[in-house]
């Protein structure tokens, strides 16, 4: 198959060829654009005869010019019924929930309940501290200390010699004004014999630094004291001892002393006592002696 040569437009004689792509047609020849309305800039005019245009009413009779050709501004005047703002079944309504009519009463009630709860809380914490009332020699020193010895003290007595980390932590948790049961241990009839008060919060145990003391600890130093003491004062001696057997008699499951720490951790020399347990033990004291004098229940001590 023979291919015909490609015809290219040649410039008219006498016309100087310009730079760039040659003209396809000589000047004045070739297809001409058809005459018609010049297209304006912007959005084309809307046809007033278009379907649905009858529902549109001019907002104003005058013409408004908006960034381009002159157009009329229309607004939809068709009234449509508004949907009621009612929640569907089982669905939460849209928007912010309506406040309760009795919201103020509920707030007042919650505040009063919190105030009552704070009023019911005891004003101090309760503890149980053990000491040995009978003579026992340790490194040539008698470590005996009873409720009578505490009563004979003329100044606050340091409760030293605690060498158990858990008991030491309880010592450091004590605050001034806390009350504690005095418990006679390692004797013929162990039990609670009286009440004492914490009058000075924890400080380093000086007996741990004394090599001659029976409770000396060579691993303790003054820069980082390992052991602590609190200072206590005598408050009351019970007429009748509340023995360990009496305490165990109320420690059955569901009993008032089922969670008493001195019964669960018998070798711990310092243990916490709840307000409920404190009150119940004082009831045992009152039943045994028929007296309510001295440092009594949590309600009496908080007044």
Kinemage of the C-alpha trace (Angstrom):
@kinemage 1
@onewidth
@group {chain A} dominant
@subgroup {mainchain}
@vectorlist {calphas} color= white
{ca unk a 1} P 0.000 0.000 0.000
{ca unk a 2} L 1.412 3.358 -1.050
{ca unk a 3} L 1.228 6.207 1.406
{ca unk a 4} L 0.465 9.705 0.193
{ca unk a 5} L 2.748 12.478 1.395
{ca unk a 6} L 1.439 14.614 4.290
{ca unk a 7} L 0.381 18.041 3.098
{ca unk a 8} L 1.486 20.911 5.265
{ca unk a 9} L 0.258 24.455 5.191
{ca unk a 10} L 2.672 26.755 3.415
{ca unk a 11} L 2.815 30.453 4.110
{ca unk a 12} L 1.364 32.846 1.568
{ca unk a 13} L 3.903 34.321 -0.791
{ca unk a 14} L 5.288 37.533 0.474
{ca unk a 15} L 4.267 36.742 4.093
{ca unk a 16} L 7.065 36.500 6.535
{ca unk a 17} L 7.000 33.296 8.538
{ca unk a 18} L 6.803 33.852 12.223
{ca unk a 19} L 8.353 31.824 14.962
{ca unk a 20} L 6.401 28.976 16.434
{ca unk a 21} L 3.816 26.678 14.952
{ca unk a 22} L 2.787 27.623 11.364
{ca unk a 23} L -0.767 28.674 10.700
{ca unk a 24} L -3.108 26.058 9.412
{ca unk a 25} L -5.063 28.504 7.313
{ca unk a 26} L -4.085 31.822 5.758
{ca unk a 27} L -5.250 34.908 7.573
{ca unk a 28} L -8.904 35.655 6.892
{ca unk a 29} L -9.678 32.113 5.728
{ca unk a 30} L -10.801 28.975 7.522
{ca unk a 31} L -13.859 28.266 9.741
{ca unk a 32} L -15.308 31.241 11.600
{ca unk a 33} L -17.119 31.104 14.996
{ca unk a 34} L -20.902 31.181 14.767
{ca unk a 35} L -22.458 34.382 16.048
{ca unk a 36} L -24.479 34.079 19.281
{ca unk a 37} L -24.998 35.561 22.704
{ca unk a 38} L -21.862 36.099 24.668
{ca unk a 39} L -21.611 33.840 27.694
{ca unk a 40} L -21.460 35.783 30.902
{ca unk a 41} L -19.356 35.034 33.919
{ca unk a 42} L -20.734 33.216 36.932
{ca unk a 43} L -23.844 31.134 37.306
{ca unk a 44} L -26.224 31.092 34.292
{ca unk a 45} L -29.664 32.607 34.584
{ca unk a 46} L -32.524 30.435 35.664
{ca unk a 47} L -35.272 29.870 33.175
{ca unk a 48} L -38.532 31.276 34.595
{ca unk a 49} L -40.453 28.746 32.522
{ca unk a 50} L -38.597 25.760 33.965
{ca unk a 51} L -40.613 23.161 35.972
{ca unk a 52} L -40.997 24.179 39.605
{ca unk a 53} L -40.179 27.803 38.931
{ca unk a 54} L -43.798 28.752 39.616
{ca unk a 55} L -43.296 27.798 43.292
{ca unk a 56} L -40.549 30.371 43.633
{ca unk a 57} L -41.573 33.927 44.388
{ca unk a 58} L -39.220 36.903 44.066
{ca unk a 59} L -37.996 38.097 47.434
{ca unk a 60} L -37.850 41.681 46.187
{ca unk a 61} L -39.027 43.283 42.938
{ca unk a 62} L -35.749 45.049 42.316
{ca unk a 63} L -32.796 43.323 40.722
{ca unk a 64} L -29.861 42.343 42.853
{ca unk a 65} L -26.342 42.038 41.508
{ca unk a 66} L -24.369 39.195 43.092
{ca unk a 67} L -20.819 38.823 41.797
{ca unk a 68} L -21.615 38.619 38.121
{ca unk a 69} L -24.688 38.762 35.937
{ca unk a 70} L -27.916 40.337 37.088
{ca unk a 71} L -30.168 37.724 38.658
{ca unk a 72} L -33.346 37.685 40.681
{ca unk a 73} L -33.271 36.324 44.213
{ca unk a 74} L -35.927 33.709 44.906
{ca unk a 75} L -37.025 32.094 48.119
{ca unk a 76} L -39.067 28.982 48.672
{ca unk a 77} L -42.440 30.003 50.075
{ca unk a 78} L -43.866 26.498 50.233
{ca unk a 79} L -44.955 25.884 53.827
{ca unk a 80} L -43.941 22.474 55.152
{ca unk a 81} L -45.220 21.177 58.510
{ca unk a 82} L -42.483 21.007 61.163
{ca unk a 83} L -41.739 17.632 62.706
{ca unk a 84} L -42.535 17.367 66.392
{ca unk a 85} L -39.458 16.831 68.587
{ca unk a 86} L -40.710 13.656 70.168
{ca unk a 87} L -38.402 10.739 70.983
{ca unk a 88} L -38.914 7.439 69.333
{ca unk a 89} L -39.850 4.444 71.387
{ca unk a 90} L -36.812 3.121 73.212
{ca unk a 91} L -34.493 5.917 72.033
{ca unk a 92} L -33.025 8.833 73.919
{ca unk a 93} L -34.344 12.263 72.830
{ca unk a 94} L -31.945 14.543 71.016
{ca unk a 95} L -30.513 17.495 72.930
{ca unk a 96} L -29.782 18.306 76.528
{ca unk a 97} L -31.880 16.300 79.003
{ca unk a 98} L -34.409 18.172 81.037
{ca unk a 99} L -33.376 18.913 84.595
{ca unk a 100} L -35.297 17.201 87.326
{ca unk a 101} L -37.885 19.328 89.040
{ca unk a 102} L -36.666 18.061 92.388
{ca unk a 103} L -32.970 18.424 91.514
{ca unk a 104} L -32.375 20.986 94.240
{ca unk a 105} L -33.982 18.709 96.820
{ca unk a 106} L -31.797 15.797 95.700
{ca unk a 107} L -28.661 17.951 96.001
{ca unk a 108} L -29.648 19.077 99.487
{ca unk a 109} L -30.361 15.494 100.507
{ca unk a 110} L -26.971 14.255 99.246
{ca unk a 111} L -25.182 17.063 101.108
{ca unk a 112} L -27.030 16.282 104.316
{ca unk a 113} L -26.247 12.571 103.966
{ca unk a 114} L -22.529 13.276 103.465
{ca unk a 115} L -22.555 15.583 106.495
{ca unk a 116} L -24.242 12.880 108.586
{ca unk a 117} L -21.677 10.317 107.405
{ca unk a 118} L -18.828 12.606 108.467
{ca unk a 119} L -20.511 13.172 111.819
{ca unk a 120} L -20.742 9.406 112.365
{ca unk a 121} L -17.025 8.921 111.689
{ca unk a 122} L -14.902 8.632 114.843
{ca unk a 123} L -12.723 11.611 115.657
{ca unk a 124} L -9.680 9.380 116.250
{ca unk a 125} L -8.271 5.957 115.458
{ca unk a 126} L -8.070 3.018 117.844
{ca unk a 127} L -5.232 0.598 118.495
{ca unk a 128} L -4.081 -2.263 120.702
{ca unk a 129} L -0.546 -2.332 122.144
{ca unk a 130} L 1.017 -5.273 123.961
{ca unk a 131} L 3.446 -5.256 126.879
{ca unk a 132} L 4.723 -7.889 129.306
{ca unk a 133} L 3.548 -7.365 132.904
{ca unk a 134} L 5.750 -10.100 134.404
{ca unk a 135} L 9.498 -9.911 134.875
{ca unk a 136} L 11.669 -11.209 132.057
{ca unk a 137} L 15.391 -10.560 131.766
{ca unk a 138} L 16.811 -9.643 128.373
{ca unk a 139} L 20.581 -8.963 128.196
{ca unk a 140} L 20.580 -8.332 131.933
{ca unk a 141} L 17.671 -5.859 131.758
{ca unk a 142} L 14.144 -6.505 133.027
{ca unk a 143} L 11.704 -5.718 130.184
{ca unk a 144} L 8.615 -5.863 132.437
{ca unk a 145} L 6.058 -3.075 131.856
{ca unk a 146} L 2.449 -3.200 133.077
{ca unk a 147} L -0.570 -0.903 133.208
{ca unk a 148} L 0.423 -0.020 136.782
{ca unk a 149} L 3.883 1.048 135.600
{ca unk a 150} L 2.298 3.327 133.003
{ca unk a 151} L -0.051 4.784 135.607
{ca unk a 152} L 2.935 5.592 137.829
{ca unk a 153} L 4.711 7.558 135.073
{ca unk a 154} L 4.785 11.316 135.618
{ca unk a 155} L 5.490 12.174 131.981
{ca unk a 156} L 4.635 10.670 128.580
{ca unk a 157} L 6.216 7.248 128.196
{ca unk a 158} L 7.907 6.206 124.911
{ca unk a 159} L 6.539 2.916 123.603
{ca unk a 160} L 9.880 1.478 122.510
{ca unk a 161} L 11.184 -1.952 121.619
{ca unk a 162} L 8.934 -2.549 118.578
{ca unk a 163} L 11.037 -4.572 116.127
{ca unk a 164} L 8.441 -5.855 113.684
{ca unk a 165} L 8.100 -3.904 110.390
{ca unk a 166} L 4.300 -4.233 110.307
{ca unk a 167} L 3.959 -3.103 113.925
{ca unk a 168} L 6.399 -0.238 113.245
{ca unk a 169} L 4.243 0.931 110.326
{ca unk a 170} L 1.226 0.996 112.645
{ca unk a 171} L 3.279 3.084 115.079
{ca unk a 172} L 4.002 5.589 112.318
{ca unk a 173} L 0.311 5.801 111.389
{ca unk a 174} L -0.757 6.866 114.878
{ca unk a 175} L -1.870 10.441 115.426
{ca unk a 176} L -1.980 12.590 118.503
{ca unk a 177} L -5.268 11.968 120.311
{ca unk a 178} L -5.664 8.343 119.209
{ca unk a 179} L -6.673 5.843 121.894
{ca unk a 180} L -5.229 2.377 122.478
{ca unk a 181} L -6.011 -0.668 124.573
{ca unk a 182} L -3.246 -1.763 126.943
{ca unk a 183} L -2.868 -5.534 126.486
{ca unk a 184} L -0.951 -7.746 128.911
{ca unk a 185} L 0.825 -10.479 126.964
{ca unk a 186} L 3.215 -13.353 127.663
{ca unk a 187} L 1.718 -13.842 131.109
{ca unk a 188} L -0.542 -16.233 132.993
{ca unk a 189} L -3.803 -14.527 131.927
{ca unk a 190} L -3.317 -12.373 128.837
{ca unk a 191} L -5.933 -9.786 127.961
{ca unk a 192} L -6.963 -6.125 127.805
{ca unk a 193} L -6.473 -4.266 131.088
{ca unk a 194} L -6.921 -0.566 130.317
{ca unk a 195} L -6.767 2.415 127.964
{ca unk a 196} L -3.988 4.863 127.100
{ca unk a 197} L -3.763 7.866 124.770
{ca unk a 198} L -1.222 8.769 122.095
{ca unk a 199} L 0.074 12.193 123.149
{ca unk a 200} L 3.084 12.483 120.825
{ca unk a 201} L 3.408 11.131 117.297
{ca unk a 202} L 6.207 8.894 116.086
{ca unk a 203} L 9.876 9.730 116.479
{ca unk a 204} L 13.104 7.654 116.197
{ca unk a 205} L 13.462 4.849 118.731
{ca unk a 206} L 16.564 5.792 120.733
{ca unk a 207} L 16.833 2.309 122.236
{ca unk a 208} L 17.863 0.956 118.827
{ca unk a 209} L 21.067 3.070 118.969
{ca unk a 210} L 22.124 1.989 122.491
{ca unk a 211} L 24.358 -1.128 122.463
{ca unk a 212} L 23.509 -1.803 126.130
{ca unk a 213} L 19.755 -1.800 125.525
{ca unk a 214} L 18.062 -5.205 125.112
{ca unk a 215} L 16.448 -4.019 121.858
{ca unk a 216} L 19.602 -2.592 120.271
{ca unk a 217} L 19.738 -2.900 116.461
{ca unk a 218} L 23.149 -2.450 114.873
{ca unk a 219} L 21.572 -2.002 111.405
{ca unk a 220} L 19.689 1.114 112.494
{ca unk a 221} L 21.359 4.537 112.260
{ca unk a 222} L 20.336 8.074 113.087
{ca unk a 223} L 20.493 9.293 109.491
{ca unk a 224} L 17.848 6.761 108.445
{ca unk a 225} L 16.129 5.462 111.597
{ca unk a 226} L 14.698 2.001 111.120
{ca unk a 227} L 12.435 1.931 114.196
{ca unk a 228} L 10.021 4.436 115.732
{ca unk a 229} L 8.201 5.117 118.995
{ca unk a 230} L 5.117 7.040 120.103
{ca unk a 231} L 4.629 8.584 123.522
{ca unk a 232} L 1.598 7.483 125.525
{ca unk a 233} L -0.172 8.456 128.741
{ca unk a 234} L -2.384 6.480 131.105
{ca unk a 235} L -6.143 7.034 130.834
{ca unk a 236} L -7.959 4.149 132.526
{ca unk a 237} L -7.487 0.778 134.190
{ca unk a 238} L -10.342 -1.716 133.964
{ca unk a 239} L -11.721 -3.243 137.133
{ca unk a 240} L -11.845 -6.613 135.415
{ca unk a 241} L -9.512 -7.870 132.741
{ca unk a 242} L -11.046 -8.781 129.361
{ca unk a 243} L -9.158 -11.987 128.773
{ca unk a 244} L -8.016 -13.482 125.511
{ca unk a 245} L -10.574 -16.251 126.066
{ca unk a 246} L -13.360 -13.649 126.306
{ca unk a 247} L -12.240 -12.075 123.036
{ca unk a 248} L -12.108 -15.418 121.255
{ca unk a 249} L -15.630 -16.183 122.469
{ca unk a 250} L -16.968 -13.426 120.167
{ca unk a 251} L -14.723 -14.109 117.167
{ca unk a 252} L -16.896 -16.699 115.415
{ca unk a 253} L -17.892 -15.949 111.790
{ca unk a 254} L -20.493 -13.211 111.904
{ca unk a 255} L -19.492 -12.243 115.436
{ca unk a 256} L -18.561 -8.681 116.470
{ca unk a 257} L -14.855 -9.577 116.880
{ca unk a 258} L -14.403 -11.905 113.918
{ca unk a 259} L -11.904 -9.477 112.310
{ca unk a 260} L -10.039 -8.390 115.444
{ca unk a 261} L -6.391 -8.276 114.377
{ca unk a 262} L -4.947 -9.377 117.715
{ca unk a 263} L -6.734 -12.706 117.204
{ca unk a 264} L -5.685 -13.095 113.575
{ca unk a 265} L -2.038 -12.044 114.082
{ca unk a 266} L -1.327 -13.074 117.635
{ca unk a 267} L 2.423 -12.355 117.475
{ca unk a 268} L 1.918 -8.739 116.366
{ca unk a 269} L 2.552 -6.341 119.267
{ca unk a 270} L 0.739 -3.372 117.661
{ca unk a 271} L -2.538 -3.769 115.766
{ca unk a 272} L -5.466 -1.562 114.707
{ca unk a 273} L -8.938 -1.780 116.248
{ca unk a 274} L -12.089 -0.666 114.440
{ca unk a 275} L -14.628 1.644 116.086
{ca unk a 276} L -17.172 -1.181 116.114
{ca unk a 277} L -14.720 -3.500 117.900
{ca unk a 278} L -13.716 -0.721 120.298
{ca unk a 279} L -17.336 -0.107 121.302
{ca unk a 280} L -18.098 -3.807 121.722
{ca unk a 281} L -15.077 -4.413 123.968
{ca unk a 282} L -16.169 -1.477 126.128
{ca unk a 283} L -19.588 -3.086 126.435
{ca unk a 284} L -17.856 -6.199 127.733
{ca unk a 285} L -15.994 -4.024 130.245
{ca unk a 286} L -19.232 -2.378 131.395
{ca unk a 287} L -20.974 -5.731 131.744
{ca unk a 288} L -18.079 -7.066 133.803
{ca unk a 289} L -17.721 -4.033 136.093
{ca unk a 290} L -21.103 -2.306 135.854
{ca unk a 291} L -19.332 1.067 135.421
{ca unk a 292} L -19.062 3.504 132.508
{ca unk a 293} L -16.452 5.842 133.977
{ca unk a 294} L -13.203 6.770 132.265
{ca unk a 295} L -12.259 6.535 128.597
{ca unk a 296} L -15.174 4.646 127.152
{ca unk a 297} L -16.766 3.947 123.808
{ca unk a 298} L -16.025 5.660 120.524
{ca unk a 299} L -19.130 7.844 120.888
{ca unk a 300} L -18.005 9.031 124.328
{ca unk a 301} L -14.401 9.662 123.262
{ca unk a 302} L -15.499 11.674 120.207
{ca unk a 303} L -17.635 14.097 122.231
